[in-house]
Amino acid sequence: MSEPTELTEPTEPASLADRAAELDAADPLAPLRDRFLLDDDGVYLDGNSLGALPAGVPDRVADVVRRQWGELRIRSWGESGWWTAPERIGDRIAPLVGAAPGQIVVGDSTSVNVFKALVAAVRMAREAGAETAGGSGGGEGRDEILVDASTFPTDGYIAASAARMTGCAVRPVAPHKVPAALSPRTAAVLLNHVDYRTGRLHDLPSLTAAVHAAGAYAVWDLCHSAGALPVGLDEHGVALAVGCTYKFLNGGPGSPAFLYVRADLQERFDSPLPGWNSHAEPFGMRPDYEPAKGAVRGRVGTPDILSLLALEAALDVWEGVSVEAVRAKSLALTDFFLECVAAHVPAGRVESVTPAARERGSQVALRCADAGEVMERLIARGVVGDFRDPDILRFGFTPLYVGFADAERAARVLGEVLTGS
């Protein structure tokens, strides 16, 4: 595992603004900024918490409210495609995370989807173990869930609840130590693709392979990678994954999350939250539950149509854009920002805790003793990032609308704030 990025030797600050202008002029993604509604006099580096508003969303939502709901009313479930929205929008997200169609359903929150996936993973691991043991109960020994020790708190809470439901114990483990921690007891492993605090990118291919080789199932949380970098769910044989859509996918506050269930596992996916929307005959109103075929069995209740269709409109910004191009710009932006920080910020005042490029998501985290106060002052001067207790400044770089001049300005204002100028 690599060490956090060292700040480079300072470049002459005066030349950085010129370089930023040159880089922006040569950037093929620069025109995409016009697809968003943004202030020209600010720098928005908090897309890793809430993505900016795509320009086409307001009119689309107005149509959903006024015409589809206001005029068509109940007919919109069929005529406007409301009923199939969770799978249709899932298929639009699929290429952004490296998945073929028919494996992603959109709906519910990230937390709810983590719960579904984790419980289902334990059940599948036990079922597979029992089959391997000739039906003699060999899967019952899988009574442990490994959880990323640095995970976002809610994932830990959900894992603990899933463990209580399934009779498992929870064991926190640093992601790079997971292969050594796996055992015949391991049923499921809950991992974050990108660490929300530091921006560290974990090795999804090798960790997935190790978990599955041990007879367990990996559940990946993609909240900080979906829409920011290639994920390769199908390529790397990922079994289950979840992710939010309000960060790098720009779906809006509280927009519904997504659940990925690999195609060959869908018939075995046993959701702990069966609902009428995932029933094979949803309008049959039968007292007994029979799951639908395919990814649909990841649905639960009536979908949140307003948020779903706002997300669908937001995904239009990806037309003609490759995730690979976004990743290339993301790395260039974050490298340049770190160079600018080294030039503008007094030596020793901040420390980068974000790893080098190949192990970095699309954010830079700087350790700063008075991070909360510093971020407040940055925001007051038009540079919007956020901080995490006790001492982390976070700057999220969304390549669809953030440019190199934004990176230079953010570092320059940070330096001014820290020197009181």
LUMDRENVO-710362 format. One record per residue: x negated, y negated, z negated of N, C-alpha, C in turn. Coordinates in steps of 0.001 Angstrom, whole numbers, plus 500000, padded with zeros to 6 digits. Example, Ala and Ser with C-alpha at 12.3 -4.5 7.8 and 13.67 -1.06 7.14 Angstrom:
BEGIN
486810505690492200487700504500492200486800503300492200
487150502250492920486330501060492860487100499970492130
This chain:
BEGIN
499146501191500000500000500000500000499114498766500000
499386497819500910498525496652501028498789495661499912
497774494815499705497908493743498727498675492584499345
499243491680498511499912490504499044498970489691499923
499574488944500858498792488162501800497980487093501099
496701487015501457495875485924500967496139484696501820
496257483528501203496408482308501959495120482047502722
495256481662503978494092481480504835493338480206504485
492150480080505089491391478849504911492190477694505508
492217476557504822493026475438505305492620474961506688
493641474664507503493446474011508784493689472521508571
493137471693509432493397470264509307494887470010509428
495528469431508394496971469254508415497479468501509635
496736467515510112497210466701511228497425467529512485
496624468578512667496736469373513888497881470377513830
498378470677512647499428471691512508500740471248513149
501097469978513008502328469477513628502239469584515149
501075469293515705500895469411517156500996470867517591
500371471751516830500465473176517162501904473671517076
502636473207516076504038473609515937504838473191517163
504608471976517627505319471493518808504989472347520027
503724472727520171503323473576521292503967474956521202
503985475504520002504583476831519814506082476800520078
506757475756519632508192475647519890508475475491521383
507623474734522085507825474527523514507664475826524298
506822476726523805506573477996524490507466479129523994
508318478868523017509123479910522377510344480263523220
510445481488523725511612481860524546512911481917523761
512837482023522446514051482077521630514510480696521160
513726479670521407514067478333520911515462477859521338
515917478129522577517261477667522978518398478268522166
518132479378521465519200480025520696519676479155519533
518869478206519115519284477317518025520597476622518351
520825476357519642522049475674520045523290476541519851
523104477814519569524246478698519315524736478596517866
524106477713517081524463477552515669524789476097515362
525569475892514323525887474557513844524939474236512700
523965473387512963522929473067511989522672471567511965
522217471081510825521826469680510710520460469489511365
520324468433512150519047468161512802518000467620511841
518441467087510702517491466453509784517103467334508605
517425468617508662517083469517507563516376470763508062
515824471501507126515181472780507425515888473843506594
516526474791507267517286475815506555516504477124506550
515956477464505392515163478681505225515788479587504167
517112479678504208517811480552503255518741481519503977
518406481821505224519214482771505973519124484184505444
518145484441504553518077485746503902519044485842502733
519776484756502475520873484775501498522214484561502193
522268483557503076523479483278503848523070482692505185
523379483412506248523045482940507577523828481700507957
523274480934508897523932479722509376525184480073510185
526028479071510384527299479271511084527096479261512598
527401480363513290527361480358514750528434479425515309
528087478716516374528963477665516896530309478189517383
530363479439517828531611479955518376532601480472517351
532193480542516093533062481155515082534301480315514743
534187478993514522535377478238514098536561478367515046
536329478245516361537446478334517301538016479745517341
537147480744517230537638482129517255538500482418516025
538053481957514862538832482172513647540158481409513723
540118480209514288541355479438514441542357480195515308
541872480863516359542764481650517205543341482835516450
542500483483515653542976484628514856544093484180513911
543903483042513274544881482557512295546148482051512980
545966481181513961547137480508514542547917481372515527
547203482081516398547906482852517415548125484300516993
547020485001516634547167486415516332548006486649515083
547707485911514027548491486049512793549764485206512872
549630483967513316550762483037513289551854483351514280
551486483863515490552484484115516523552747485605516740
551697486362516948551887487797517195552215488566515921
551690488079514813551926488693513506551613490197513534
552527491050513140552242492476512976551805493130514284
552200492544515427551831493115516719550326493073516950
549630492196516218548189492068516439547414493310516024
547987494144515174547273495376514829546997496197516083
547904496148517047547693496850518299547242495936519414
548001494858519666547741494003520813546435493229520694
546039492873519491544795492122519296543643492997518831
543886494288518720542807495203518377542392495198516924
543275494761516029542907494728514613542586496118514076
543379497106514499543239498433513888541880499043514165
541339498816515327540069499444515694538860498545515419
539076497407514791537977496457514567536808497049513783
537028497828512716535879498344511955534904499174512790
535406500002513692534514500802514521533980499984515701
534826499138516272534387498331517421533227497413517034
533353496770515895532301495867515437531088496669514979
531326497848514440530217498728514093529376499072515311
530035499292516442529303499604517663528514498401518170
528922497193517801528152496008518196526918495829517305
527026496257516069525875496196515163524880497312515466
525386498429515951524563499624516152523243499364516875
523225498696518038521935498511518715520964497627517943
521469496809517028520599495935516238519863496704515146
520341497905514823519668498735513823519211500070514409
519242500159515737518730501355516402519625502560516274
520924502376516465521872503484516348522723503576517609
523053504787517988523980505004519095525398504686518622
526330504456519547527714504172519151528327505325518359
529382504997517622530149506012516915529597506424515569
528634505678515025528035506063513754528139504985512676
528679503829513027528776502730512064530215502258511959
530645502079510733531962501500510465531747500276509586
532492499213509857532341497963509122533538497765508202
533254497401506952534326497159505993533824497331504573
534526496721503634534164496770502224532851496014501984
532410495983500742531174495276500396529987496230500478
528792495665500415527594496501500369527649497452499181
528050496937498029528093497764496815529011498962496987
530189498730497560531137499830497773530541500850498728
529890500381499773529307501312500738528118502069500168
527333501418499307526248502140498625526841503271497792
527926502992497107528563504016496274529048505184497127
529728504885498216530198505948499107529032506813499581
527989506137500071526867506857500663526115507685499634
525917507127498451525115507827497448525832509063496917
527113508935496620527868510102496148527943511157497248
528197510723498474528256511669499588526914512362499781
525817511626499585524481512217499730524263513323498710
524653513087497467524509514115496430525343515340496792
526569515098497217527444516223497564526873517028498730
526332516350499735525768517058500886524509517830500497
523675517243499647522458517940499216522800519214498466
523801519132497609524205520318496857524833521365497765
525623520917498717526248521845499655525193522550500491
524214521777500969523150522368501772522315523342500947
522058523000499693521288523882498824522015525181498551
523318525086498370524105526291498120524109527197499347
524191526584500549524181527378501769522832528074501951
521754527334501635520409527907501756520233529092500814
520875529001499652520768530082498654521813531165498872
522424531178500058523403532208500369524693532064499597
525040530845499246526290530617498539526222530967497078
525020531120496540524886531546495146524775530389494169
525079529191494661525043528044493758523701527366493700
522836527611494704521496527054494678521439525546494742
522535524895495142522516523440495228522810522747493924
523266523497492927523655522874491661522457522308490907
521250522793491235520075522291490541519676520898490961
520268520380492003519945519020492456520753518027491620
520098517588490571520806516769489585520063515468489287
519356514950490301518578513740490075518703512801491279
518862511508490982518872510461492003517669509564491746
516803509433492749515689508498492653516140507146493199
515742506079492503516142504732492896514910503842492952
514820503050493989513766502052494118513678501245492819
512534501304492162512380500671490855512499499154490917
512278498561492084512371497110492225513633496690492957
514630497561492974515828497324493765516627496120493285
517452495601494175518419494578493785519294495164492677
519545494424491598520216495008490426521489495794490732
522337495280491628523594495979491888523369497397492386
522353497603493219522089498960493694521798499888492520
521071499368491533520801500161490339522059500472489559
522937499478489443524196499704488721525033500771489429
525114500661490756525900501619491531525305503019491407
523981503094491461523332504407491329523651505043489981
523650504233488932523965504767487601525396505275487547
526313504553488168527707505000488179527866506271489007
527216506315490177527272507515491005526688508711490272
525639508465489500525023509550488733525983510088487682
526689509184487000527661509639486001528754510472486655
529197510054487821530272510779488506529819512169488942
528572512295489352528094513556489929527281514405488954
527130513935487722526365514699486744524871514676487007
524387513570487561522960513432487856522283512492486866
520983512558486827520165511588486109519572510628487136
519345509385486720518731508385487587517288508180487155
516390508162488147514976507924487829514442506820488732
514060505669488159513464504601488966512044504988489388
511746504756490666510432505094491208510028504017492207
508787503577492165508285502648493180508338503345494535
508776502664495583508947503336496880507733504113497351
506526503565497191505347504276497698505024505524496874
505663505676495726505448506859494897506544507912495067
507518507616495928508633508542496108508180509923496576
507305510036497591506923511391498029506397512275496902
505603511704496012505059512486494903506116512783493850
507185511988493795508222512155492768509303513140493176
509366513487494450510407514400494931510218515800494346
511330516462494088511283517818493534512552518558493943
512648519852493640513883520591493945515106520045493213
514868519176492228515993518556491520516564517361492277
515799516777493189516205515536493841517352515773494810
518418515029494624519568515116495526519597513957496506
519322512756496015519417511568496856518377510552496411
517981509710497366517008508651497089517550507355497683
517727506349496848518245505052497284517081504073497411
516863503567498627515703502732498909516104501457499645
515357500394499408515529499149500143514513499089501266
514968498768502457514035498662503566513080497485503353
513611496352502879512802495182502554513122494754501132
512102494556500323512286494113498942512852492698498921
513976492530498231514663491236498254513850490132497601
512969490483496675512231489462495939510932489069496646
510152490055497078508834489779497638508789489770499158
509795490366499810509758490475501261508955491651501773
508517492547500887507734493714501318508603494661502141
508083495082503285508740496046504159508241497445503814
509159498327503460508775499693503102508793500599504331
508071501691504239507830502592505366509011503542505545
510016503076506263511232503869506450510970505203507136
510193505261508202509996506562508866509376507621507968
508277507300507296507598508331506512508366508679505245
508990507694504617509763507978503405510997508812503728
511658508500504839512821509303505248512402510751505492
511302510939506214510828512293506514510501513056505241
509868512392504280509496513063503032510733513470502241
511698512566502154512917512860501390513668514028502010
513829514003503327514597515063503980513846516397503955
512526516351504024511749517590503932511912518252502575
512227517443501555512419517975500208513847518470499975
514689518406501013516064518877500878517009517861500277
516569516615500160517408515537499627517814514616500777
518600513601500460519050512648501468518650511236501069
518082510521502035517728509122501800518903508233502169
519190507266501313520186506229501588519428504909501654
519444504272502807518689503041502994519585501811502897
519149500833502114519807499535502025519083498606503006
519810498168504038519220497372505117519568495893505023
519978495430503853520472494062503741519463493022504217
518181493260503986517168492265504348516389492645505605
516892493615506351516221493969507611517157493966508805
518436494257508626519369494264509754519450492873510372
519099492779511642519098491505512338517793490750512237
516821491299511507515527490637511339514381491411511970
514551492733512086513464493559512618514021494900513083
513297495607513944513763496925514388513832497899513211
514906498672513168515101499632512078514922501063512571
515504501400513708515318502727514287516013503833513524
517289503641513173518000504651512389518021506006513091
518413506025514350518468507295515079517067507850515317
516161506994515733514802507435516055514135508136514883
514384507642513678513696508178512513514554509158511708
515692509544512246516493510577511616517129510188510303
517368508912510101518007508462508858519391509091508740
519721509538507552521020510184507336522106509158507052
521849508268506098522853507315505632522205505951505425
522913504910505780522397503557505563523561502600505379
523293501542504658524295500485504455523596499144504652
524395498120504888523805496792505016524871495727504982
524463494529504586525390493407504598525304492713505947
526236491814506218526278491119507506526222489606507350
526068489108506127526097487657505935524710487033505858
523670487835506005522306487291505996521856487075507441
521007487951507955520453487770509291521451488048510411
522622488599510085523668488794511086524676487651511100
524557486717510162525288485440510200526807485584510205
527315486595509491528749486861509520529592485980508626
528970485175507761529727484286506885529765484791505463
530072483912504516530060484289503093531006485452502797
530436486496502208531249487651501847531718488475503022
531121488299504189531549489093505347531335490578505058
532149491441505657532115492864505298530799493533505667
530447494521504876529216495282505073529451496409506067
528385497151506366528527498289507275527965499551506646
528466500673507119528045502001506668527677502826507887
526465503377507867525993504258508949525973505685508439
526608506579509190526563508014508898526105508706510178
524945509355510118524387510008511306525394510971511918
525456511021513225526515511750513927526653513200513476
525531513918513314525608515341512986526005515592511534
526071514532510718526460514682509312527896514243509046
528549513694510051529856513087509802530912514090509344
530847515304509842531823516309509419531608516734507967
530403516496507435530108516872506047530215515681505094
530401514496505642530444513288504823531719513302503978
531543513484502680532671513597501746532720512320500912
533526511366501337533578510073500672534240510174499301
533670509511498301534312509498496982535481508520496923
535695507785498015536789506805498062537665507060499284
538380508177499309539265508448500437540462507504500406
540845507020501561541986506108501619542810506376502856
543940505707502932544835505981504065544211505580505394
543293504616505391542659504196506637541649505206507147
541204506118506311540259507148506754540941508500506908
542243508526506808543003509772506948543117510146508418
543130511441508695543295511918510067544619511455510663
545650511311509822546952510802510262547349509662509324
546786508486509524547006507397508568548469507005508392
549271507192509413550678506820509281551573508026509001
550940509192508744551720510361508381552185510321506938
551500509496506127551853509308504714551961510636503973
551038511546504287551050512857503650550420512783502268
550884513566501323550314513543499969548917514156499896
548592515045500834547268515664500829546358514903501785
545064514860501443544111514079502233543366514951503222
543329514521504468542534515162505507541708514072506182
540376514115506068539564513033506621539615512983508140
539530511771508668539474511568510109538151512075510660
538069512196511950536833512597512612535906511384512726
534614511645512703533632510615512986533434509598511889
532874508454512274532543507414511307533769506819510637
534922507029511227536171506492510660536374506972509236
535856508128508894536071508630507539535343507785506492
534548506827506925533942505890505996534847504727505634
536001504610506292536961503563505942537694503936504656
538335502943504043539099503218502820540513502662502971
540668501353502712541983500742502793542081499766503952
543119498953503924543367497995504993542175497048505148
541626496927506348540435496087506532540743494599506390
539705493850506037539797492398505881539655491770507263
540772491563507924540764491173509325540132489804509562
540425488827508743539873487494508984538347487512508947
537782488148507934536330488223507843535739489112508933
536408490200509255535922491091510294535807490372511635
536853489622511991536854488982513302535950487760513333
535716487130512183534698486072512123533321486685512388
533069487842511809531804488546512049531673488923513515
532748489413514105532685489804515514532305488611516386
532873487457516083532516486252516839531069485867516595
530597486016515360529217485662515027528217486522515795
528567487762516059527654488664516754527439488271518212
528251487347518728528055486880520099526694486212520279
526116485680519202524822484995519341523729485952519774
523955487256519643522942488242520009522967488597521486
523871488012522235523949488335523663522627488008524354
522026489005524976520781488811525702519551488719524833
519664489041523557518543488923522625518124490314522153
516831490585522157516336491869521655515801491704520236
516006492736519435515489492711518074513960492673518087
513340493275519086511891493267519185511361491841519363
512056491031520185511642489637520367511824488850519076
512885489145518357513132488483517073512020488838516083
511628490100516068510569490526515154509248489832515484
508917489742516768507667489098517158507642487639516704
508760486944516884508808485548516456508775485449514940
509452486355514259509466486347512794508052486433512238
507260487343512765505887487495512276505051486253512599
505252485701513783504518484488514145504915483325513236
506204483201512948506684482123512072506117482249510662
506185483441510113505739483615508728504222483479508613
503493483958509618502043483740509628501715482244509669
502407481533510542502158480098510693502534479341509423
503634479733508799504042479080507556502971479254506481
502439480468506345501392480703505352500143479878505660
499825479730506935498698478880507312498961477431506923
500191476972507141500544475595506790500545475388505274
500993476393504538500958476294503074499517476136502598
498609476908503186497199476809502796496640475420503075
497146474782504128496644473457504492497266472345503660
498539472477503330499267471375502703499356471465501179
499258472655500628499488472845499193498142472918498465
498011472223497340496755472266496583496353473699496236
495084473994496355494580475344496080494950475787494673
495431477028494564495769477593493267497149477244492748
497855476353493465499173475930492955500252476975493213
500129477711494330501063478800494628500261480032495033
500897481180494944500277482446495352501290483230496174
500884483663497352501769484475498167501844485888497598
503071486385497399503253487772496968503841488615498097
503921488026499282504419488726500456503266489428501161
503442490676501554502341491420502172501971490889503556
500907491465504094500475491145505443501547491558506446
501371491112507691502431491185508693503092492550508826
502309493614508932502925494915509220503769495434508054
503626494884506879504442495298505737505300494143505221
505681493250506118506446492070505735507787492063506448
508842491692505717510130491472506349510143490109507018
511232489365506904511314488052507541511437486954506498
510710487109505410510685486063504397509282485970503816
509003484821503209507758484613502481508116484262501046
507495484951500109507725484691498685506440484136498090
506561482991497431505421482341496807505627482284495302
504638482734494550504719482628493096504312481209492697
505171480590491890504963479201491482505495479058490064
504700478522489173505049478503487747506387477834487468
506701476755488156507945476012487919508860476126489132
509065477353489593509753477600490852511152476997490907
511920477124489853513284476609489871513334475110490106
512517474378489372512472472922489520511927472532490891
510909473231491347510322472931492653511350473124493765
512113474201493693513104474442494740514190473370494724
514594472936493553515579471858493486515069470606494187
513802470303493983513219469108494606513060469299496118
512744470508496542512675470784497975514035470588498637
515061471141498010516411471025498572516841469567498643
516486468782497629516825467357497633516156466627498789
515066467189499285514354466567500402514634467284501728
515663468096501751516122468669503003515521469992503401
514731470609502532514162471928502817514867472936501910
515706473766502494516550474669501711515990476085501741
515515476536500588515162477933500373515884478364499113
515324479299498374515897479605497062514783480155496167
515135480490494934514128481053494036514721482201493251
513845483049492764514260484166491924513443484110490637
514154484239489523513493484202488218512405485272488140
511316484995487457511082483720486782510289482708487596
509616483145488690508625482248489292508451482433490794
509500482861491507509361483146492931510147482148493778
509448481463494675510080480665495722510265481568496935
511481481626497476511733482458498655512070481573499851
511451481885500992511728481180502228512065482226503291
513312482218503747513760483178504748513675482578506144
513112483327507079512923482838508445513824483623509404
514872482964509890515784483560510855515367483078512240
514694483912513027514118483447514289515124482921515306
516388483273515162517389482776516105517564481265516016
517286480679514840517481479232514729516373478484513981
515377479170513478514259478507512803513085478398513769
512454477218513809511322477004514696510032476757513936
508963476587514686507639476382514092507524475004513444
508196474007514005508198472689513366508896472756512012
509919473602511906510581473802510611509598474375509598
508815475360510030507844475984509129506797474977508668
506296474162509595505284473167509234505860472124508286
507066471658508578507675470645507715507921471192506319
508414472435506224508688473033504919507422473102504081
506305473522504688505040473619503956504547472241503574
504709471268504466504242469911504173505029469288503014
506359469469503042507188468931501949506885469651500648
506638470967500714506250471697499520504981471109498923
504005470825499778502769470215499283503027468865498637
503897468062499242504209466739498690504914466850497346
505834467819497244506547468028495991505564468440494887
504638469319495220503700469831494214502623468828493831
502394467821494663501424466777494310502100465506493836
503428465505493857504174464329493384504120463165494348
503819463430495610503739462333496577505050462157497335
